[in-house]
Amino acid sequence: MPGQVRTKSELLFEEVCDRHGIVWARLPECQDRPQPDYELSIDGQRIVAEIKQIEPNDEDRAYTEALRLQGRVSGVWNPDERARRVRDDVRASRRQLREYLEPNPGAPALLVIFDNTDCRYDDQHNILTAMHGWEQAVISTAGDRPVIVEQGFAPRNNSTIRHDVNRHLSALVTLHEFADFDTHERKLGLRFYHNEYADVPFTPELWQGPEIYHLRLGPKEPGQYQDWEPME
């Protein structure tokens, strides 16, 4: 809307849509109910998108400053605490997306996250932890020495994607702005992390092209952790 201030993430999202020929419209703000940010149209399919931007906190700024001054920095991060930054955005977007989907059923819903820090909150493992929770190793002490007998997601963790919650969310999408290592060309990319429990899945064929990746949670193998795998 005219006069509405765009965040960096919103401007980048509009640019990546334009680059891929995606028709987009900014949804107006409503006084009586929350609204998601964008409505898209791809090959006649209506899609709704909410944009969230992770801003640096004091700890992030200290990390960036140490990296600038020293060229490198080390530290110990709690994986679940790091994932909380993304997990909070999943929860914060819930009402906005649902308010749109109630009168507009059948539309895939995307949560697009842009990391405006230097701390890589948008890396694949952090997204895995935010969506599916922390992992555990089950250790047996029955023998002469401890042995890991199983690995995987803990049965009760901070997962935001389950069969009984956030089924409205078709995919969590991370938005990336970067320079090509060889050509130094500025690029924009999207990584779609698909929700296996989504009531309305997002079809990967709808959005293809350079720097567009579609990932899903791989199957559980006995004794192994699960990880993202490309969608064919």
N, C-alpha and C positions, 0 to 999 in steps of 0.2 A: 504493500500500500504506500502511496506517496507520503513522504515525510517520516516513514518508519525507519529507524536505525537498524541496520543489519550488523550482526556479529560477523567475525571473520569466517566462522564455520558456515554460516548461512550464505555468505558471498561465494565461498569455495564450492558449496553444494550447488548453487545456481550455475556456477561456471562448469562444473563437471557434467551437470545435466545438459547444458547447452552444447558442450563438446560431443556428447553422445546423441544429440538430437532428441532428448527427452523433453516432452512438453510439461511445463510446471506452472503452477499458480500458487501464489502466496495466500493462505487462508486468513481471513480477517480475524482480529481479536474480538472476542465476545465478552460482554460484561457479566452475563449470567452463568457462563460455563466455560471451562478451558477448551482450547482448540489446539490441535497439532499445527505444525508450521506450514506444511505444503501438501498439495494434492497434485499427483502426477498422472500422466496418461501415456501408456506405452502400448502401442498396437491395439488401442481401444480398451485396454485394461486400466481401470482406475486404481491408484495406489495412494496411500497416505504415508507421510513421513514426518517424524518429529526429530529436530536437530538439537543435540546437546553438545556443549563445549566444556572440556575439562580445563579449568584455569589453575595456574600454579598457586600453591599455598606457601606458607613460610618455609617449610621443609624443602619444597621443590625449588624455591628461589635460592636457598642456601646450597643445594646440590648444584644448581646451574652456576652459581658464583664460584664454588670450589673447582668445578670443571674448567671454568674460564681461566682461573688463576693458576691452577696446577696442571692442567692438561689431562688429568685423570682423577677419579675419585672412587673410593670404595665404601661400602656400607652393608648393613644387614637389614633386609626388608622382610616384613611378615607378608607372605603371599596373599593371605586373606585380607589383610589391611590394605594392600595395594589394590586388590580387586574391588574393595568397597567403593572406590571412586566411580567405577563403571556400574557396579551393582546399584548404587544410589540413583544413578540416571535411569536405569531400567525401571526402578520402582517409581521414580518421579514422573516418568512418561506414561504410566499405566492409565491414569484417569484421562489425560488428554486424548490418547488414542481411543479409549473406550467411548468417550463422549462423541467422537466422530463416527465410530463403527456402529453405534446403536441405531442411528437413523440411516446409515449407509452400509448395511451388511454386505459381506462378500468381497470386500476390498482387502488385499494384503496390506499389512501395517509394518513399516520399517522404523527402527530407532537408529539414527545416524549419529555417531559419536566422533568428535574431532578433539584430539589431544593437543592442547595449546601449551604444553610444557615440554621439557627436555627429558622427561622421566619414563617415557615409553609405556604409559598406561594402556596404550592400544596394541601392545604386542599380543601374539596369539595365545600364549599361555595365560596371560592376565585375563584375556577375554574368556578363555576356557574356565578359569576359576570363578570369574564373575557370574557366568551363566550356569555352570554345573557344580560349583562348590569346590571345597578343598579335597585333596586326595589323602589317602591313608595307605599304610602298609601294615598287614596283619602278620605278626611274628610269633612263631612257635618256639617255646623254650623246653619242649619235651625231650629233645635229644641232648647231645653233648654240648652243642653250641646253638645260639639263636639262629633260626632260619625263617626267611620271608616266605610265607605260604600263599599270600594273596596281596594284590595291589589294585587300587581302584578308587573311585569316589567313595567318601564316607557315607554311611546310610543316612546320617542326619548332619547336614552341613548348611552352608549359606547359599545354596543354589537358588537362582531366580527363575530357572527354566525347568519346569516339571510338568507331569501330566495333569496336575490339578491347579496350576497357577500360570499366568501370563501366556495362555494359549492364544490370545489375540495377537501376539507379536509374531510376525512371520519370520523376521530376521533382524539380528543386530548387525549394523553395518559400521565399519570404521572408515573414516575419510582421511586420506593421506596426501600431503603436499610435499614433494621432494625433488631433488635434482638428479638426473641420470648420471651415474658415476663416470661414464665414458664421454658423453657429449655435453654434460652440464646443463642439459635442457630441463626446464621446469616441467614437472609432470604432476598430474592428479590421478589418484587411484581410489578404488573402493574394494573393501573385502566384506563379502556377505557371509555372516555366520548364521546358518539356517537353524531355525527352531524345529526340531523333529516332532514336537507336540502341537504345532500350530494348527488352529482350526482352518485357516486359509493359508496354505503354503505360498511362498513366492517362487514362481517358476524361473529357474536360472536363465532360460533362453530369452526371457524378456529383456535382460540387460547384459549384453556381452560387449567385448571390445578390449582395447589396450588397457592394461593395468586394472582390469576388473576380474576379481577372483571370487568363486563361490565354494564355500567349505561347509562340511557337515561333520558331526561327531561320528568317528569311526566305531565299529562294533567292539563289544567287550570280548576280549580273549582271556581265558583263564590265566591268572598270574600276571597280567599285564595292565598297565594304565591305558586309558583311552586318550585319543588325540584327534585333532582335526584331520580330515582327508578331503582332497579335491572332489567336487561333484562333476561327474562326466557329463 
